Amino acid sequence: MTDASSSAPLDTIDSRAVRQATILRLATGLIQGLLLYGLWQADKSKVWPATQHEVYAAFLMVVLFVPFVGLAGVSALRLRTLAVWKVVAAILAAGLGAYGVWSGDPAVQGVDGLGPQTFLAIAALVFIGHHLVQPADMERRRIARYPTYFDVTWKHGVQAVLSLGFTGAFWLLLFLAAALFKLIGVDAIQKLIRHEWFAYPATTLMFAAAVQLTDVRANLVRGVRTVALTLLAWLLPLMALIAAAFLLTLPFTGLEPLWKTKSATAILLTADAFLILLANAAYQDGTEKTAVVLKWAARLAGLLLIPITVLAAYGLSLRIGQYGLSPDRIVAAACVLVAAGYALGYGIAAVRPGAWMKTLEAVNIAMAFVVIAVLLALFTPIADPRRLSVNDQVARLKSGKVTADQFDYVALRFDDGRFGRKALESLERDPNPAIRAKALEVGKLDNKPYASLLTAAPDRFKKTKIYPKGQALPKGFVDQTWNGGDEPTCLAGYLDCRALLTDTDGDGVAEVLLSYGQTFEIFKADAAGVWTKTAETSMFCGDLDKALETGDVHVAPSAPAQDLVIGGKSMRIDPSPSCAKDGGRTDAVIMSGVKR
């Protein structure tokens, strides 16, 4: 018996495969959009699964990311492999999404508890995982040849960029159409594109269509990829020269200027990333003829990765030794670990005899698995940065490395999710009364204090003119951290202030009057030593600085309130209600100046 398909013309088989891929991709895009709209409606109406936040996050991550497995693999993967990989990707996305919500702040509900890092991590895991699975399935091997990894990965990367651009252009055309028709009084298109039931399916359908169009024109995509990589490759000599010049300059400048930036590790790791990217752009799949200058630049880049990564690791270790672990430092440590793997592998490739940088191929494949392992550890209980950070910071507090007054309780309350809240509750029962009092104080806060005001250090008032001359601002006022609506306007706006110390209410104790222009805000300390805004003045007409220089300041009674008289000119004092709770004790908390 003869197989009918074996005798069919090749172009007929190809056209049939293209039609099937088109239908499957468009159906995938449409279904994804409808499911996203359904999840949006559930969240809006507060019905299941939106009522169970972890479940809702799991569904959302699956609907967002798993369809891309189908879009990328529908015409390349065997059906069985595609089905298994979809299930694995769904479990991965659902698990990380649910854990992201569960481990976050219990007060933040739904997907609002998911940070952008969770979305990026799932996207990276699905992308890297798919480009380990598809080349291996295409060659029926556990580990495919490097050119296949290169071809599939870069092809899909270019496809994704082009498809996003196509989808953006689609929406620009819709907005243009809405604007044109509105000119003649027709607003139907404008109303249509505002509806979520149209926006979600239309967006995902257009993206799927773009993937299919670029897949059918695979040679054109490869052409775009070749042009992009060629342009990037010729940036490698410049980047290698910059990195080498930087390292050669360090012995003359020392490391102190580097550490003073407080972002040295991040900048060094960024330099690592560029060197790795550009070296790969020059190498490509290892089969292309490459200019000699690019070959030597790639070898130099491989060697430069080692000292740059060592510097990044050293800078991070100094920071951790000084301030302990924080979520950002734990993520940075993971990045240093990955960078160290690349640096070691590329360094070996640079000096190994034989075909130039050949070892780069094995390093890239191995590091793909390492990156997957690191991401899974960071976004699961294995090495959750918030959990590790909380444990380390509390241990530093208990050991005395950080005093009760210096410890950052606010981070536990608002930044460290479930683990931070639990640790703060434990500190509220701590036998140390100073720790217990601070923990209880922060536990009552409803909102995180303004980040710009967390450390109202004395140098914030360096440019403040204080009157009468020779006086100093009260220490409690200078050290106080403000929360809510009672912070000084000039402090919140980073403006230069005038400060006047005078008794405005006749109790014998001077208040602090701060001026950010021609008016004053009046601040008074309560019995607990917490400063709050109690009043403000009307505008001063004239040269306020000159009037203050005279020293002629007093308060004069006037119905129905009082006047502040400076240099013979009056300013009405109007009482101002305080935003503080419980006498300001829970909103004006003196927090740590120690960085985490």
C-alpha positions as CSV (number, residue, x, y, z in Angstrom):
1,M,0.0,0.0,0.0
2,T,1.3,3.4,-0.9
3,D,1.0,6.3,1.5
4,A,-1.0,9.1,-0.2
5,S,0.9,11.8,1.5
6,S,4.2,10.4,0.1
7,S,3.0,10.9,-3.4
8,A,1.6,14.3,-2.8
9,P,3.5,17.3,-4.3
10,L,5.9,18.9,-1.8
11,D,4.4,22.4,-2.3
12,T,0.9,20.9,-1.4
13,I,2.3,19.4,1.8
14,D,4.0,22.7,2.7
15,S,0.9,24.8,2.0
16,R,-1.2,22.4,4.1
17,A,1.3,22.7,7.0
18,V,1.2,26.5,6.7
19,R,-2.6,26.5,6.8
20,Q,-2.6,24.3,9.9
21,A,0.0,26.4,11.7
22,T,-1.9,29.6,10.8
23,I,-5.2,28.2,12.2
24,L,-3.6,26.9,15.4
25,R,-1.7,30.1,16.0
26,L,-4.6,32.4,15.4
27,A,-6.8,30.2,17.5
28,T,-4.2,30.3,20.3
29,G,-4.1,34.1,20.2
30,L,-7.8,34.4,20.2
31,I,-8.3,32.0,23.1
32,Q,-5.6,33.7,25.1
33,G,-7.2,37.1,24.6
34,L,-10.7,35.8,25.6
35,L,-9.2,34.1,28.7
36,L,-7.4,37.3,29.7
37,Y,-10.7,39.2,29.3
38,G,-12.4,36.6,31.5
39,L,-9.8,37.0,34.2
40,W,-10.1,40.8,34.0
41,Q,-13.9,40.5,34.4
42,A,-13.5,38.1,37.4
43,D,-11.2,40.6,39.1
44,K,-13.5,43.5,38.4
45,S,-16.6,41.6,39.6
46,K,-14.7,40.0,42.5
47,V,-15.8,36.5,41.6
48,W,-13.8,33.2,41.5
49,P,-11.0,32.9,40.8
50,A,-10.2,36.5,41.8
51,T,-11.5,35.8,45.3
52,Q,-8.6,33.3,45.8
53,H,-5.6,35.4,45.2
54,E,-3.0,32.7,44.8
55,V,-5.3,30.7,42.4
56,Y,-6.0,33.9,40.4
57,A,-2.3,34.6,40.1
58,A,-1.6,31.1,39.0
59,F,-4.3,31.3,36.2
60,L,-3.0,34.6,35.1
61,M,0.6,33.5,34.7
62,V,-0.5,30.4,32.8
63,V,-2.7,32.4,30.4
64,L,0.0,35.0,29.9
65,F,2.9,32.8,29.2
66,V,2.0,29.2,28.2
67,P,0.4,30.3,24.9
68,F,3.8,31.5,23.7
69,V,5.0,27.9,23.9
70,G,2.3,27.0,21.4
71,L,3.0,30.0,19.2
72,A,6.7,29.2,19.0
73,G,6.5,25.4,18.8
74,V,3.4,24.6,16.8
75,S,5.3,24.1,13.5
76,A,8.6,22.8,15.0
77,L,7.9,20.5,17.9
78,R,6.5,17.0,17.8
79,L,3.0,16.9,19.1
80,R,3.9,14.8,22.1
81,T,6.9,17.0,23.0
82,L,4.8,20.1,22.6
83,A,2.1,18.7,24.9
84,V,4.5,17.7,27.6
85,W,6.4,21.0,27.5
86,K,3.1,22.9,27.7
87,V,2.2,21.1,30.9
88,V,5.6,21.7,32.4
89,A,5.5,25.4,31.5
90,A,1.9,25.7,32.9
91,I,3.0,24.1,36.2
92,L,6.0,26.3,36.4
93,A,4.1,29.5,35.6
94,A,1.2,28.6,38.0
95,G,3.5,27.6,40.8
96,L,5.7,30.8,40.6
97,G,2.7,33.0,40.3
98,A,0.9,31.5,43.3
99,Y,4.0,31.6,45.4
100,G,4.7,35.2,44.5
101,V,1.3,36.3,45.8
102,W,1.5,34.0,48.9
103,S,5.0,35.2,49.9
104,G,4.1,38.9,49.4
105,D,2.5,41.4,51.6
106,P,-0.8,39.9,53.0
107,A,-2.3,43.4,52.9
108,V,-1.8,43.6,49.1
109,Q,-4.4,41.5,47.4
110,G,-4.5,39.7,44.0
111,V,-1.9,40.1,41.4
112,D,-1.0,43.5,42.8
113,G,1.1,41.5,45.2
114,L,3.2,40.2,42.3
115,G,6.2,42.4,41.5
116,P,7.5,42.9,38.0
117,Q,10.4,40.6,38.8
118,T,8.1,37.6,39.0
119,F,6.7,38.3,35.5
120,L,10.3,38.7,34.1
121,A,11.4,35.5,35.8
122,I,8.6,33.4,34.4
123,A,9.2,35.0,30.9
124,A,12.9,34.2,31.1
125,L,12.3,30.6,32.3
126,V,9.8,29.9,29.5
127,F,12.0,31.5,26.9
128,I,15.2,29.7,28.0
129,G,13.4,26.4,28.6
130,H,11.7,26.5,25.2
131,H,15.1,27.0,23.5
132,L,16.6,24.1,25.3
133,V,13.6,21.8,24.4
134,Q,13.0,22.7,20.7
135,P,16.5,22.3,19.3
136,A,16.9,19.0,21.2
137,D,13.5,17.7,19.9
138,M,14.4,18.9,16.3
139,E,17.6,16.8,16.4
140,R,16.1,14.0,18.5
141,R,19.0,14.4,21.0
142,R,19.2,15.5,24.6
143,I,21.7,18.1,23.8
144,A,21.6,19.6,20.3
145,R,24.4,21.0,18.2
146,Y,25.2,24.6,19.1
147,P,24.3,26.0,15.6
148,T,20.8,24.7,16.2
149,Y,20.5,26.4,19.6
150,F,21.8,29.6,18.0
151,D,19.5,29.5,15.0
152,V,16.3,28.8,16.9
153,T,17.0,31.1,19.9
154,W,18.0,34.2,17.9
155,K,15.3,33.6,15.3
156,H,12.6,33.5,18.0
157,G,14.1,36.6,19.7
158,V,13.9,38.6,16.5
159,Q,10.4,37.3,15.8
160,A,9.3,38.4,19.3
161,V,10.7,41.9,18.7
162,L,9.1,42.2,15.2
163,S,5.8,40.8,16.5
164,L,5.7,43.3,19.3
165,G,6.4,46.1,16.9
166,F,3.6,44.8,14.6
167,T,1.2,44.7,17.4
168,G,2.1,48.3,18.5
169,A,1.7,49.5,14.9
170,F,-1.8,47.9,14.8
171,W,-2.8,49.9,17.8
172,L,-1.3,53.1,16.5
173,L,-3.5,52.6,13.3
174,L,-6.6,52.1,15.4
175,F,-5.9,55.2,17.4
176,L,-5.3,57.1,14.2
177,A,-8.6,55.7,12.7
178,A,-10.4,56.8,15.9
179,A,-9.0,60.3,15.7
180,L,-9.8,60.6,11.9
181,F,-13.4,59.5,12.3
182,K,-13.9,61.7,15.4
183,L,-13.0,64.7,13.2
184,I,-16.3,64.1,11.3
185,G,-18.3,63.3,14.4
186,V,-18.1,59.5,14.3
187,D,-16.8,58.1,17.6
188,A,-17.7,54.4,17.1
189,I,-14.1,53.3,16.7
190,Q,-13.0,55.3,19.7
191,K,-15.7,53.6,21.8
192,L,-14.8,50.2,20.4
193,I,-11.1,50.2,21.2
194,R,-11.8,51.3,24.8
195,H,-13.7,48.1,25.5
196,E,-11.6,45.4,27.2
197,W,-13.6,42.7,25.4
198,F,-12.1,44.0,22.1
199,A,-8.7,45.1,23.4
200,Y,-7.5,41.8,24.9
201,P,-8.4,39.5,22.0
202,A,-7.4,42.0,19.4
203,T,-3.9,42.4,20.9
204,T,-3.2,38.7,21.3
205,L,-4.7,37.8,17.9
206,M,-2.5,40.4,16.2
207,F,0.6,39.2,18.0
208,A,-0.2,35.6,17.0
209,A,-0.7,36.7,13.4
210,A,2.7,38.5,13.4
211,V,4.4,35.3,14.7
212,Q,2.9,33.3,11.9
213,L,3.8,35.9,9.2
214,T,7.4,36.1,10.4
215,D,7.6,32.3,10.7
216,V,6.5,31.9,7.1
217,R,9.2,34.4,6.0
218,A,11.9,32.7,8.2
219,N,14.6,33.7,5.7
220,L,13.7,37.4,6.1
221,V,13.8,37.0,9.8
222,R,17.3,35.4,9.6
223,G,18.4,38.3,7.4
224,V,17.3,40.8,10.0
225,R,19.0,38.8,12.6
226,T,22.3,38.7,10.6
227,V,22.2,42.5,10.1
228,A,21.5,43.1,13.8
229,L,24.3,40.8,15.0
230,T,26.8,42.2,12.5
231,L,26.1,45.7,13.8
232,L,26.4,44.6,17.4
233,A,29.6,42.6,16.7
234,W,31.4,45.7,15.5
235,L,30.6,47.4,18.9
236,L,32.7,44.6,20.6
237,P,36.1,46.2,19.9
238,L,34.9,49.5,21.4
239,M,33.4,47.8,24.5
240,A,36.5,45.7,25.0
241,L,38.6,48.9,24.7
242,I,36.4,50.7,27.2
243,A,36.6,47.8,29.7
244,A,40.4,47.4,29.3
245,A,40.9,51.2,29.8
246,F,38.8,51.1,32.9
247,L,40.7,48.3,34.5
248,L,44.1,49.9,33.6
249,T,43.0,53.2,35.2
250,L,42.0,51.6,38.5
251,P,45.5,51.3,39.9
252,F,45.9,55.1,39.6
253,T,42.5,56.0,41.0
254,G,42.1,53.3,43.6
255,L,38.8,51.5,44.4
256,E,37.4,54.2,46.7
257,P,35.8,56.3,44.0
258,L,34.2,53.1,42.7
259,W,32.6,52.2,46.0
260,K,31.4,55.8,46.6
261,T,29.0,55.4,43.7
262,K,27.0,52.9,45.8
263,S,26.1,51.1,42.6
264,A,29.4,49.7,41.5
265,T,28.3,46.1,41.5
266,A,25.3,46.9,39.3
267,I,27.4,48.8,36.8
268,L,30.1,46.2,36.7
269,L,27.6,43.4,36.1
270,T,26.0,45.5,33.3
271,A,29.5,45.8,31.7
272,D,29.7,42.0,32.0
273,A,26.4,41.6,30.3
274,F,27.4,43.8,27.4
275,L,30.7,41.9,26.9
276,I,28.9,38.6,26.9
277,L,26.2,39.8,24.4
278,L,28.7,41.4,22.0
279,A,31.1,38.4,22.1
280,N,28.2,36.2,21.1
281,A,27.2,38.6,18.4
282,A,30.7,38.3,17.0
283,Y,30.9,34.5,17.4
284,Q,27.3,33.8,16.2
285,D,27.1,30.0,15.5
286,G,30.8,29.6,15.0
287,T,30.5,28.7,11.3
288,E,30.6,32.2,9.9
289,K,33.8,33.8,8.6
290,T,34.8,36.4,11.2
291,A,37.2,39.4,10.9
292,V,40.5,39.1,12.7
293,V,39.8,42.2,14.8
294,L,36.5,40.7,16.1
295,K,38.2,37.4,17.0
296,W,40.9,39.2,19.1
297,A,38.3,41.5,20.6
298,A,36.2,38.5,21.6
299,R,39.3,36.8,23.2
300,L,40.0,40.1,25.1
301,A,36.4,40.3,26.2
302,G,36.6,36.8,27.6
303,L,39.6,37.7,29.6
304,L,38.2,41.0,30.8
305,L,35.2,39.3,32.2
306,I,37.3,37.7,35.0
307,P,38.6,40.9,36.7
308,I,35.3,42.8,36.2
309,T,33.4,40.0,37.9
310,V,35.9,39.7,40.7
311,L,35.5,43.4,41.3
312,A,31.7,43.1,41.3
313,A,31.9,40.2,43.8
314,Y,34.3,42.1,46.0
315,G,32.1,45.2,46.1
316,L,29.0,43.2,46.9
317,S,30.8,41.4,49.7
318,L,31.9,44.7,51.3
319,R,28.3,45.9,51.1
320,I,26.9,42.7,52.6
321,G,29.6,42.7,55.3
322,Q,28.7,46.3,56.3
323,Y,24.9,46.2,56.1
324,G,23.9,42.6,55.8
325,L,21.7,40.9,53.3
326,S,18.8,42.6,51.5
327,P,16.6,41.3,48.7
328,D,18.5,43.4,46.1
329,R,21.9,42.2,47.4
330,I,20.7,38.5,47.2
331,V,19.6,39.0,43.6
332,A,22.9,40.7,42.9
333,A,24.8,37.8,44.4
334,A,22.8,35.4,42.1
335,C,23.8,37.6,39.1
336,V,27.5,37.6,40.3
337,L,27.3,33.8,40.4
338,V,26.0,33.6,36.9
339,A,28.5,36.2,35.7
340,A,31.3,34.1,37.4
341,G,30.3,31.1,35.4
342,Y,30.4,33.0,32.1
343,A,33.7,34.7,33.1
344,L,35.4,31.4,33.9
345,G,34.1,29.7,30.7
346,Y,34.8,32.6,28.4
347,G,38.3,33.1,30.0
348,I,39.1,29.5,29.2
349,A,37.7,29.9,25.7
350,A,39.9,32.9,25.1
351,V,43.2,31.2,25.9
352,R,42.4,27.7,24.7
353,P,44.2,26.7,21.5
354,G,42.4,25.6,18.5
355,A,39.3,27.0,16.8
356,W,38.7,30.5,18.3
357,M,36.4,30.7,21.3
358,K,35.1,27.2,20.6
359,T,34.5,26.5,24.3
360,L,32.0,29.4,24.3
361,E,29.4,27.0,22.8
362,A,29.5,24.5,25.7
363,V,29.6,27.4,28.2
364,N,26.5,29.0,26.8
365,I,24.5,25.7,26.8
366,A,25.7,24.9,30.4
367,M,24.9,28.4,31.7
368,A,21.4,28.2,30.3
369,F,20.7,25.3,32.7
370,V,22.5,27.3,35.5
371,V,20.3,30.4,34.9
372,I,17.2,28.2,35.1
373,A,18.3,26.7,38.4
374,V,19.2,30.1,39.8
375,L,15.8,31.6,38.8
376,L,13.9,28.7,40.3
377,A,15.8,29.0,43.5
378,L,15.2,32.8,43.8
379,F,11.5,32.6,43.1
380,T,10.7,29.6,45.3
381,P,11.2,29.0,49.0
382,I,14.7,27.6,48.3
383,A,16.4,31.0,48.2
384,D,13.6,33.5,48.4
385,P,15.5,36.9,48.8
386,R,13.0,38.3,51.2
387,R,13.1,35.3,53.5
388,L,16.9,35.2,53.5
389,S,17.1,38.9,54.0
390,V,14.7,38.9,56.9
391,N,16.5,36.1,58.6
392,D,19.9,37.8,58.2
393,Q,18.7,41.3,59.4
394,V,16.9,39.9,62.4
395,A,20.0,37.9,63.3
396,R,22.1,41.1,63.1
397,L,19.7,42.8,65.4
398,K,19.7,40.0,68.0
399,S,23.5,39.7,67.9
400,G,23.9,43.4,68.5
401,K,25.5,44.2,65.2
402,V,22.6,46.6,64.7
403,T,21.1,48.5,67.6
404,A,17.4,48.7,68.3
405,D,17.3,52.4,67.2
406,Q,19.2,51.7,63.9
407,F,17.3,48.7,62.8
408,D,15.0,49.1,59.7
409,Y,11.6,48.0,61.1
410,V,9.9,49.7,58.2
411,A,11.4,47.3,55.7
412,L,10.0,44.4,57.6
413,R,6.6,46.0,57.7
414,F,6.3,47.1,54.1
415,D,9.0,45.6,51.9
416,D,9.7,42.0,53.0
417,G,6.3,40.5,52.4
418,R,4.9,37.7,54.6
419,F,8.3,36.9,56.1
420,G,8.9,40.5,57.2
421,R,5.4,40.8,58.7
422,K,5.9,37.6,60.6
423,A,9.4,38.7,61.9
424,L,7.9,42.1,63.0
425,E,5.2,40.3,64.9
426,S,7.9,38.3,66.6
427,L,9.9,41.4,67.5
428,E,6.7,42.9,69.0
429,R,7.1,40.2,71.7
430,D,10.9,40.5,72.0
431,P,12.2,40.6,75.6
432,N,14.3,43.7,74.8
433,P,12.0,46.6,75.6
434,A,13.7,48.9,73.0
435,I,13.2,46.4,70.2
436,R,9.6,45.7,71.3
437,A,8.7,49.4,71.5
438,K,10.0,50.1,68.0
439,A,8.3,47.0,66.5
440,L,5.0,47.9,68.1
441,E,5.4,51.5,66.8
442,V,5.9,50.5,63.2
443,G,3.3,47.8,63.4
444,K,0.7,50.5,63.8
445,L,1.6,52.3,60.6
446,D,-1.0,52.1,57.8
447,N,1.2,53.4,55.1
448,K,4.9,53.3,54.4
449,P,6.7,56.6,55.3
450,Y,7.8,58.6,52.4
451,A,11.0,57.2,51.0
452,S,12.5,60.6,50.6
453,L,12.0,61.3,54.3
454,L,13.1,58.0,55.9
455,T,16.3,59.6,57.0
456,A,15.9,63.2,58.0
457,A,19.6,63.5,58.7
458,P,21.2,66.7,60.0
459,D,22.8,67.3,56.6
460,R,19.3,67.8,55.2
461,F,19.4,71.2,57.0
462,K,22.9,72.2,56.1
463,K,21.7,75.1,53.9
464,T,18.9,76.2,56.3
465,K,19.2,79.7,57.7
466,I,18.4,79.6,61.3
467,Y,17.0,82.7,63.2
468,P,17.9,84.1,65.7
469,K,21.5,83.6,64.7
470,G,23.5,81.3,66.9
471,Q,20.5,79.1,67.6
472,A,20.3,75.4,66.5
473,L,17.3,73.3,65.6
474,P,16.1,70.9,68.3
475,K,17.8,67.5,67.9
476,G,14.5,65.7,68.0
477,F,13.2,67.8,65.1
478,V,16.3,67.2,63.0
479,D,16.3,63.4,63.6
480,Q,12.6,62.9,63.1
481,T,11.3,60.9,60.2
482,W,8.0,62.1,58.9
483,N,5.0,60.2,57.6
484,G,1.6,61.3,56.3
485,G,0.8,64.9,55.6
486,D,2.7,66.7,58.4
487,E,6.2,66.8,56.9
488,P,7.7,70.2,56.3
489,T,7.0,71.3,52.7
490,C,10.5,72.6,52.2
491,L,11.9,69.2,53.4
492,A,9.6,67.2,51.1
493,G,10.5,69.4,48.2
494,Y,14.3,69.5,48.9
495,L,14.0,73.3,49.1
496,D,16.3,75.6,51.1
497,C,14.5,76.6,54.3
498,R,14.5,79.4,56.7
499,A,14.0,78.3,60.3
500,L,12.7,80.6,63.0
501,L,12.7,79.6,66.7
502,T,10.2,81.5,68.7
503,D,7.3,80.9,71.1
504,T,4.0,81.4,69.2
505,D,1.5,80.0,71.8
506,G,2.8,81.6,75.0
507,D,3.8,78.3,76.8
508,G,7.4,79.3,77.2
509,V,8.7,76.8,74.7
510,A,9.9,77.8,71.3
511,E,8.3,76.3,68.3
512,V,10.0,75.7,65.0
513,L,8.8,77.8,62.1
514,L,10.0,76.8,58.6
515,S,9.6,79.0,55.6
516,Y,9.9,77.7,52.0
517,G,8.9,81.1,50.5
518,Q,7.0,84.0,52.1
519,T,5.0,81.9,54.6
520,F,5.9,79.8,57.6
521,E,4.8,76.4,58.8
522,I,4.7,76.1,62.6
523,F,5.8,72.8,64.2
524,K,5.4,71.9,67.9
525,A,6.6,69.0,69.9
526,D,4.1,67.0,72.0
527,A,4.8,65.4,75.4
528,A,6.3,62.3,73.7
529,G,8.8,64.5,71.7
530,V,7.1,64.1,68.4
531,W,6.9,67.1,66.2
532,T,3.8,67.9,64.2
533,K,2.5,70.8,62.2
534,T,0.1,72.9,64.3
535,A,-0.3,76.1,62.3
536,E,0.8,78.2,59.3
537,T,1.0,81.9,58.6
538,S,-0.2,84.2,55.9
539,M,2.2,85.7,53.4
540,F,4.9,88.2,54.3
541,C,5.0,91.2,52.1
542,G,8.6,92.4,51.6
543,D,12.1,91.1,52.1
544,L,11.7,88.3,54.7
545,D,15.4,87.7,55.1
546,K,16.1,91.3,55.8
547,A,13.3,91.5,58.3
548,L,14.5,88.4,60.1
549,E,18.0,89.9,60.3
550,T,16.7,92.7,62.4
551,G,15.8,90.3,65.2
552,D,12.5,92.1,65.7
553,V,10.2,89.1,66.1
554,H,7.2,88.8,68.4
555,V,3.6,87.6,68.6
556,A,0.8,90.1,68.9
557,P,-2.8,89.2,69.8
558,S,-5.5,89.9,67.2
559,A,-9.1,88.8,66.9
560,P,-9.9,86.1,66.3
561,A,-6.3,84.6,66.4
562,Q,-2.8,86.0,66.6
563,D,-0.3,87.7,64.4
564,L,3.4,86.9,64.0
565,V,5.2,90.3,63.7
566,I,8.5,90.4,61.9
567,G,10.3,93.7,61.4
568,G,7.0,95.5,62.1
569,K,5.0,93.6,59.5
570,S,2.3,91.2,60.6
571,M,1.5,87.6,59.4
572,R,-1.8,86.0,60.5
573,I,-1.3,82.6,62.3
574,D,-3.9,80.1,61.2
575,P,-4.3,76.8,63.1
576,S,-3.7,73.7,61.0
577,P,-5.1,70.3,61.9
578,S,-2.5,67.6,62.3
579,C,-2.5,64.5,60.1
580,A,-0.9,62.4,62.9
581,K,-2.7,59.6,64.7
582,D,-2.6,59.2,68.5
583,G,-0.8,62.5,69.0
584,G,1.5,61.8,66.1
585,R,3.1,58.8,67.7
586,T,2.2,56.3,65.0
587,D,2.8,58.5,62.0
588,A,6.0,60.3,63.0
589,V,8.3,57.5,63.8
590,I,12.0,57.9,64.3
591,M,13.4,55.2,62.0
592,S,16.8,53.9,61.2
593,G,19.5,55.8,59.3
594,V,21.1,52.5,58.6
595,K,20.9,51.3,54.9
596,R,19.8,47.8,54.1
